[in-house]
Amino acid sequence: MAESCYFCTHINTESNKNTVLFEDDTITVFMAEFPSSNGHCIITPKLHYSSLRAIDENILLQMMRASQRLVQVLSLSVDNDWIQLILNDDFRISQQVHLHMHVIPRQVNDGMDLNVQPARANNESLTTLANELKQTWIQLF
């Protein structure tokens, strides 16, 4: 457990156990304390991992398996048009440097905005970057 980590503290505090939907040896799924919508949940590893680069692959697979199951549960239990997954990796903005995934039931026109304004990329730029990333991929894996 990392000192002053919200998630390490939250999942190990007895008074928060009533919001836990599922837990095993590696992960915890719990209701968000500050939900963006009804049914907003968080999936986090029990061990403190600050980033996707650091997490054990098997624990990441457990998180994904849990997210798939949680989507099924939320789809049957909470009014929604779709469910959004957001994986926060090394999230320093709020000092919560603990890898975690938000599972958020969404509605059409719910007013939630990620402030992403995508613009079409130049094909030449995409190709150049893709080649650089492929080389790094080959070097790493």
Secondary structure, 3 states (H helix, E strand, C coil): CCCCCHHHHHHCCHHHHHHEEEECCCEEEEECCCCCCCCCEEEEECCCCCCCCCCCHHHHHHHHHHHHHHHHHHHHHCCCCEEEEEEECCEHHHCECCCEEEEEEECCCCCCCCCCCCCCCCHHHHHHHHHHHHHHHHHHC
